[in-house]
């Protein structure tokens, strides 16, 4: 270890010892002012000061803090300012509570969680002092417990708030500002100062007969600050409210019971801190749910875009296959038919003529099957006519008029430019639904409506008066494929079985900005 490191470590230890000792003595003086008892003064605020530091500071400073505590208590004892040597146990009991807290400290990272752990440490330290020190003091065990607990709940959260604020100020030099969430906000300080000023003003004008109304002006700001700012507001409101109450009580010169005062301070501190922790917990849950919601929205949007791209790719592949079938197979079938016709004209053999006729018949069957396959892959009518005419042409293929089935098409999207994906999807949906009606519905009336609900949504309604789709639907109705295709484009659909079947499909007019 270099000489420079030794000097740095020694200087740091001296700084911690001096700062801690000055704070301890100042807090002991305040505690004596409140309790009028030197032993209770040690157990009130100085004990909380030591407990908080032992939890927050590195372990290498433990000897400095403990030696400073013991040295000050021994000095007070030899100066006859305290007469119970058992008070020397207080630093070691505090150390025990702090070490247990430190054992679980790093499992909790949120501010309000660590504040709750500090309150648990205060409670544990209070119990230890009540069991091992209170029986040897002149005051009652209840007063010892209340004094130790009051000092802890008042001072420990406030020191932790300052500690986090200073740590965040130090981190601002290392991290970008967007990564910092300072526990002390400007609005928090402004509201605290405002309530403190109002409380002082009210106390100065209150008459002794209505002085108890001051409690309202302490509790209400605490509740507001805890609700508005979470645990930070609760801590700051607790400290300022306590200072306000103590200062005004002593300034008025009125008699007061120290036990009642400490009890009230503990209650208002627990109220503010409890509400503040609950609000902070709620805020954390809301933030987490909001974060999960945004993440889910991003994942759903990504999935929808991928599925939409898949639909577009499918249509493009269908188009390419249809073109290849039309160009290649169509030409070959035509060539076969020509060759068969030539054989038919140039030969007189009965066997050859019979074979040529069979070749002609087979080529015509292949040609018809190819035309049907091309129609299934990519309906040519959409390349040759508008969507409205294509839907009417589709209805004519089912020969509804010849079968005394009334068909009605209500087309109200003239002048609206639909991209190819939406247009082909609408056509295929109508095609599949008309197939279902033709095979299963036994309907006498079929109505199709296609209109624009708003600037971004196209609505398709298909309705019939048939027997309806059964509750337990098998794969023969093609509803699963309809649902997948609709959801892939970011739409949704609704099925109603009242007096037939009524299906409503909502599709975005332009699913994505870079579609197609």
C-alpha positions in Angstrom: 0.0 0.0 0.0 1.5 3.3 -1.1 2.0 6.3 1.2 -0.5 8.3 -0.8 -3.1 5.7 -0.3 -2.5 5.6 3.4 -2.8 9.3 3.6 -6.0 9.3 1.6 -7.5 6.5 3.8 -6.5 8.3 7.0 -7.9 11.6 5.8 -11.2 10.0 4.8 -11.5 8.2 8.2 -10.8 11.5 10.0 -13.5 13.2 7.9 -16.0 10.5 8.7 -15.2 10.6 12.4 -15.4 14.4 12.6 -18.7 14.6 10.6 -20.3 11.8 12.5 -19.3 13.1 15.9 -20.5 16.7 15.2 -23.8 15.3 13.9 -24.1 13.0 16.9 -23.6 15.8 19.5 -25.9 18.1 17.7 -28.7 15.5 17.6 -28.1 14.6 21.2 -28.7 18.3 22.1 -31.9 18.3 20.1 -33.0 15.0 21.8 -32.2 16.5 25.3 -34.3 19.5 24.4 -37.3 17.3 23.5 -37.0 14.8 26.4 -35.2 16.7 29.2 -33.4 13.4 29.9 -29.8 12.7 28.9 -30.2 8.9 28.5 -33.3 9.2 26.3 -31.5 11.9 24.3 -28.8 9.3 23.4 -31.4 6.8 22.3 -33.5 9.1 20.3 -31.8 10.9 17.4 -28.1 9.9 17.8 -29.1 6.2 17.7 -31.0 6.8 14.5 -28.1 8.7 13.0 -25.7 5.8 13.7 -28.1 3.2 12.5 -28.7 4.9 9.1 -25.0 5.4 8.5 -24.1 1.9 9.4 -26.6 0.6 6.9 -25.5 3.0 4.1 -21.8 3.5 4.4 -19.1 0.9 3.4 -18.1 -1.6 6.1 -14.6 -0.2 6.3 -15.9 2.8 8.2 -17.7 0.7 10.9 -14.7 1.0 13.4 -14.7 4.8 13.0 -18.4 5.1 13.7 -18.5 2.7 16.6 -15.4 4.2 18.3 -16.8 7.7 17.8 -20.1 6.6 19.5 -18.4 4.9 22.4 -16.0 7.8 22.9 -18.8 10.4 23.0 -20.9 8.3 25.4 -17.9 7.7 27.7 -17.2 11.4 27.7 -20.8 12.2 28.6 -20.6 9.5 31.3 -17.4 10.9 32.9 -18.8 14.4 32.7 -21.8 13.1 34.6 -24.2 14.1 31.8 -25.5 10.5 31.8 -25.5 8.2 34.8 -26.3 4.9 33.2 -23.3 3.1 31.8 -25.6 0.5 30.1 -26.1 3.2 27.4 -22.7 2.0 26.1 -24.5 -1.0 24.7 -26.6 1.2 22.3 -23.9 1.4 19.5 -23.5 -2.4 19.5 -27.2 -3.1 19.4 -27.5 -0.6 16.6 -24.7 -2.4 14.8 -26.5 -5.7 15.1 -29.7 -4.3 13.6 -27.7 -2.6 10.8 -25.7 -5.8 9.9 -28.9 -7.8 9.6 -30.4 -5.1 7.4 -27.2 -5.0 5.2 -27.5 -8.8 4.8 -30.7 -8.3 2.6 -30.1 -4.7 1.5 -28.8 -5.5 -2.0 -31.8 -7.8 -2.8 -33.9 -4.6 -3.1 -33.1 -1.9 -5.5 -36.1 0.4 -5.5 -36.1 3.5 -3.2 -39.3 2.7 -1.4 -38.2 -0.9 -0.9 -35.0 0.2 0.8 -37.0 2.8 2.9 -39.2 0.0 4.1 -36.1 -2.0 5.1 -34.8 0.9 7.0 -38.1 1.1 8.9 -37.8 -2.6 9.7 -34.2 -1.9 11.0 -35.6 0.9 13.2 -38.2 -1.5 14.6 -35.6 -4.1 15.3 -33.2 -1.7 16.9 -36.1 -0.4 19.1 -36.9 -3.9 20.3 -33.3 -4.6 21.1 -33.0 -1.4 23.1 -36.2 -2.1 24.9 -35.1 -5.6 25.9 -31.5 -4.9 26.9 -31.3 -1.2 27.9 -34.8 -0.1 29.1 -34.9 -2.2 32.3 -31.8 -0.4 33.6 -33.0 3.2 33.0 -35.0 5.3 35.4 -37.8 5.9 32.9 -40.5 3.3 32.0 -39.7 0.7 29.2 -42.6 2.1 27.2 -41.0 5.6 27.1 -37.7 4.1 26.1 -39.3 2.2 23.3 -41.3 5.2 22.1 -38.3 7.5 22.2 -36.1 5.1 20.2 -38.7 4.4 17.7 -39.7 8.1 17.3 -36.1 9.1 16.6 -35.7 6.3 14.1 -38.9 7.0 12.0 -38.2 10.8 12.0 -34.5 10.8 11.1 -33.7 7.6 9.3 -35.9 8.2 6.2 -34.7 11.8 6.0 -31.0 10.8 6.0 -31.7 8.2 3.4 -33.5 10.8 1.2 -30.4 13.1 1.4 -28.1 10.1 0.8 -29.9 9.2 -2.4 -30.0 12.8 -3.5 -26.3 13.3 -3.1 -25.6 10.0 -4.8 -27.7 11.0 -7.8 -26.0 14.3 -8.0 -22.7 12.5 -8.1 -24.0 10.2 -10.8 -25.0 13.1 -13.0 -21.3 13.6 -13.8 -21.0 10.0 -15.0 -24.3 9.2 -16.7 -26.5 11.1 -19.2 -29.3 13.1 -17.7 -32.0 10.8 -19.2 -30.7 7.9 -17.1 -31.1 9.9 -13.8 -34.2 10.0 -11.7 -33.4 12.4 -8.8 -35.5 11.7 -5.7 -35.8 15.4 -4.9 -37.8 17.3 -7.5 -38.2 21.1 -7.7 -42.0 20.9 -7.3 -41.5 18.7 -4.2 -39.4 21.3 -2.5 -41.7 24.1 -3.5 -44.8 22.4 -2.1 -42.9 21.5 1.1 -41.8 25.1 1.6 -45.3 26.4 0.9 -46.9 24.1 3.5 -44.2 24.9 6.0 -44.8 28.6 5.6 -48.5 28.2 5.9 -48.2 26.1 9.0 -45.9 28.7 10.7 -48.3 31.5 9.8 -51.3 29.6 11.1 -49.5 28.8 14.4 -48.6 32.4 14.9 -52.2 33.6 14.7 -53.9 30.6 16.5 -55.3 31.3 19.9 -54.6 28.7 22.7 -58.3 27.6 22.5 -58.0 26.4 18.9 -54.4 25.4 18.9 -55.3 21.8 18.4 -56.4 22.7 14.9 -52.7 22.8 14.1 -52.8 19.0 13.9 -55.1 19.3 10.8 -52.5 21.5 9.1 -49.8 18.9 9.7 -51.7 15.8 8.7 -53.3 17.2 5.6 -50.0 18.4 3.9 -48.4 15.0 4.8 -51.2 13.1 3.1 -51.1 15.4 0.1 -47.3 15.3 -0.3 -47.2 11.5 0.1 -50.0 11.1 -2.4 -48.5 13.5 -4.9 -44.8 12.6 -4.6 -44.7 9.1 -3.1 -42.2 8.2 -0.4 -40.0 11.3 -1.1 -43.0 13.6 -0.4 -43.9 11.5 2.7 -40.3 11.8 4.1 -39.9 15.5 3.5 -43.4 16.3 4.8 -42.7 14.2 7.9 -39.5 16.1 8.8 -40.9 19.6 8.1 -44.1 18.8 9.9 -42.2 17.6 13.0 -39.9 20.7 12.9 -43.0 22.8 12.6 -44.8 21.2 15.5 -41.8 21.2 17.9 -40.8 24.7 17.1 -44.2 26.2 17.5 -44.9 24.3 20.7 -41.7 25.6 22.3 -42.1 29.0 20.9 -45.6 29.3 22.4 -44.3 28.4 25.8 -47.3 26.1 26.4 -47.0 23.0 28.6 -46.9 19.7 26.7 -46.4 16.1 27.5 -43.2 14.7 25.9 -44.8 11.3 25.6 -47.8 12.7 23.7 -45.6 14.7 21.5 -43.4 11.8 20.6 -46.5 9.6 20.1 -47.9 12.2 17.7 -44.7 12.5 15.8 -44.4 8.8 15.4 -48.0 8.5 14.2 -47.8 11.3 11.6 -44.4 9.9 10.4 -45.8 6.4 10.0 -48.9 7.8 8.2 -46.9 9.8 5.8 -44.3 7.1 5.1 -46.9 4.3 4.8 -49.0 6.3 2.4 -45.9 7.4 0.5 -44.6 3.8 0.2 -48.0 2.6 -1.0 -48.2 5.3 -3.6 -44.6 4.6 -4.8 -45.5 0.9 -5.0 -48.5 1.8 -7.0 -46.5 4.0 -9.3 -44.0 1.3 -9.8 -46.7 -1.2 -10.8 -48.3 1.3 -13.2 -44.9 2.0 -14.8 -44.2 -1.7 -15.1 -47.6 -2.4 -16.6 -47.1 0.6 -19.0 -43.7 -0.8 -20.0 -45.2 -4.3 -20.6 -48.0 -2.7 -22.6 -45.6 -0.9 -24.9 -43.5 -4.0 -25.3 -46.5 -6.1 -26.1 -47.7 -3.4 -28.6 -44.4 -3.4 -30.3 -44.3 -7.2 -30.5 -47.9 -7.3 -31.8 -47.1 -4.6 -34.3 -44.0 -6.5 -35.5 -45.9 -9.7 -35.7 -48.7 -8.0 -37.7 -46.2 -6.5 -40.1 -44.5 -9.8 -40.6 -47.8 -11.6 -41.2 -48.9 -8.8 -43.6 -45.6 -9.2 -45.5 -46.3 -12.9 -45.6 -49.7 -12.2 -47.1 -48.2 -9.9 -49.7 -45.5 -12.4 -50.5 -48.1 -15.1 -50.9 -50.1 -12.9 -53.4 -46.9 -12.1 -55.3 -46.0 -15.8 -55.5 -49.5 -16.7 -56.6 -49.2 -14.0 -59.3 -45.8 -15.3 -60.5 -47.0 -19.0 -60.6 -50.2 -18.0 -62.4 -48.2 -16.1 -65.0 -45.8 -19.0 -65.5 -48.7 -21.5 -65.8 -50.4 -19.2 -68.3 -47.3 -18.6 -70.4 -45.7 -22.0 -70.3 -48.4 -24.6 -69.9 -50.9 -22.6 -72.0 -48.5 -22.5 -74.9 -47.6 -26.1 -74.6 -51.3 -27.2 -74.5 -52.0 -25.1 -77.6 -49.0 -26.7 -79.4 -50.3 -30.2 -78.5 -53.8 -29.3 -79.8 -52.3 -28.0 -83.0 -50.2 -31.2 -83.5 -53.3 -33.3 -82.8 -55.2 -31.4 -85.4 -52.4 -31.9 -87.9 -52.4 -35.7 -87.3 -56.2 -35.6 -87.6 -56.0 -34.1 -91.1 -53.0 -36.0 -92.5 -53.7 -39.6 -91.5 -56.3 -42.1 -92.6 -55.5 -44.7 -90.0 -58.4 -45.3 -87.6 -56.0 -46.0 -84.7 -54.1 -42.7 -85.3 -57.4 -40.7 -85.6 -58.6 -42.2 -82.4 -55.3 -41.4 -80.6 -55.4 -37.9 -82.0 -58.9 -37.4 -80.7 -57.9 -38.6 -77.2 -54.9 -36.3 -77.2 -57.3 -33.4 -78.1 -59.7 -34.3 -75.4 -57.0 -34.7 -72.8 -55.4 -31.4 -73.8 -58.8 -29.7 -73.4 -59.2 -31.2 -69.9 -55.7 -30.0 -69.0 -56.5 -26.6 -70.4 -59.7 -26.4 -68.4 -58.0 -27.6 -65.2 -55.2 -25.1 -65.7 -57.8 -22.3 -66.1 -59.4 -23.3 -62.8 -56.1 -23.4 -61.1 -55.2 -20.0 -62.5 -58.5 -18.7 -61.3 -57.8 -20.0 -57.8 -54.2 -18.7 -57.7 -55.0 -15.2 -58.9 -58.5 -14.3 -60.2 -57.9 -12.7 -63.6 -61.0 -10.6 -63.3 -59.2 -8.3 -60.8 -56.6 -7.5 -63.4 -59.3 -6.9 -66.0 -62.0 -5.0 -64.2 -62.8 -3.1 -60.9 -63.5 -4.8 -57.6 -67.2 -4.0 -57.9 -67.5 -5.7 -61.3 -65.3 -8.6 -60.1 -67.7 -9.2 -57.2 -70.7 -9.2 -59.5 -68.9 -11.5 -61.9 -68.2 -13.8 -58.9 -71.8 -13.9 -57.9 -72.8 -14.8 -61.5 -70.6 -17.8 -61.4 -72.8 -19.2 -58.6 -75.9 -18.8 -60.8 -78.0 -17.4 -57.9 -80.7 -16.0 -60.2 -81.3 -19.4 -61.8 -81.8 -21.0 -58.4 -84.2 -18.3 -57.2 -81.8 -16.9 -54.7 -81.9 -13.1 -54.3 -78.4 -11.6 -54.4 -77.8 -7.9 -53.5 -74.4 -6.1 -53.7 -74.2 -2.7 -51.9 -70.9 -1.3 -53.1 -70.1 2.2 -51.6 -66.4 2.6 -52.0 -66.2 4.2 -55.4 -63.3 6.6 -55.8 -61.3 5.1 -53.0 -57.9 3.7 -53.9 -57.4 0.3 -52.3 -54.0 -1.4 -52.4 -53.7 -4.8 -54.1 -53.4 -6.7 -50.8 -56.6 -5.3 -49.4 -58.4 -5.7 -52.7 -57.4 -9.3 -53.2 -58.2 -10.0 -49.5 -61.7 -8.6 -49.9 -62.3 -10.6 -53.0 -61.1 -13.9 -51.5 -63.2 -13.3 -48.3 -66.3 -12.8 -50.4 -65.3 -15.9 -52.5 -64.9 -18.1 -49.5 -68.1 -16.8 -47.8 -70.2 -17.3 -50.9 -68.8 -20.8 -51.2 -69.9 -21.5 -47.6 -73.4 -20.1 -48.2 -73.7 -22.1 -51.5 -72.7 -25.4 -49.8 -74.2 -25.1 -46.3 -76.6 -22.2 -45.8 -79.7 -23.2 -47.9 -80.3 -19.4 -48.0 -82.9 -17.6 -50.2 -81.4 -14.1 -49.7 -77.8 -13.0 -49.8 -76.6 -9.5 -49.1 -73.1 -8.1 -49.4 -72.2 -4.6 -48.3 -68.8 -3.0 -48.8 -68.3 0.6 -47.5 -65.8 2.9 -45.9 -66.4 3.4 -42.2 -63.9 6.1 -41.8 -60.8 7.4 -43.6 -58.7 4.3 -42.5 -61.2 1.4 -42.2 -63.0 -0.6 -44.9 -66.0 -2.7 -43.8 -67.3 -5.8 -45.5 -70.7 -7.3 -44.4 -71.9 -10.6 -45.7 -75.4 -11.7 -44.6 -77.8 -14.5 -45.5 -81.1 -15.9 -44.2 -80.0 -19.6 -44.2 -79.8 -22.2 -41.4 -76.7 -20.5 -39.9 -73.3 -21.8 -39.0 -73.4 -24.4 -36.1 -71.8 -23.6 -32.8 -69.2 -26.3 -33.2 -67.6 -25.4 -36.5 -65.4 -27.9 -38.3 -62.7 -27.1 -40.8 -65.1 -27.2 -43.8 -66.2 -23.6 -43.4 -62.8 -22.0 -43.8 -63.4 -19.6 -41.0 -59.9 -20.1 -39.5 -58.3 -19.0 -42.8 -60.6 -16.0 -42.9 -59.6 -15.0 -39.4 -55.9 -15.4 -40.0 -56.0 -13.3 -43.2 -58.0 -10.6 -41.5 -55.8 -10.4 -38.4 -52.7 -10.5 -40.6 -53.8 -7.1 -42.1 -54.5 -5.6 -38.7 -58.3 -6.0 -38.9 -60.9 -7.9 -37.0 -64.2 -9.7 -37.7 -67.5 -10.5 -36.0 -69.7 -13.5 -36.5 -73.5 -13.4 -35.7 -75.8 -16.4 -35.9 -79.2 -14.6 -35.5 -81.7 -15.6 -38.2 -79.0 -16.8 -40.5 -75.4 -15.8 -40.6 -74.0 -12.2 -40.5 -70.3 -11.7 -40.8 -68.7 -8.3 -40.4 -65.1 -7.7 -41.4 -63.1 -4.5 -40.7 -59.9 -4.0 -42.6 -57.5 -1.0 -42.6 -57.6 0.7 -46.0 -53.8 1.0 -46.1 -52.3 -1.5 -43.6 -48.7 0.0 -43.6 -47.0 3.0 -45.0 -44.6 1.0 -47.1 -47.1 -1.6 -48.2 -46.3 -3.3 -51.5 
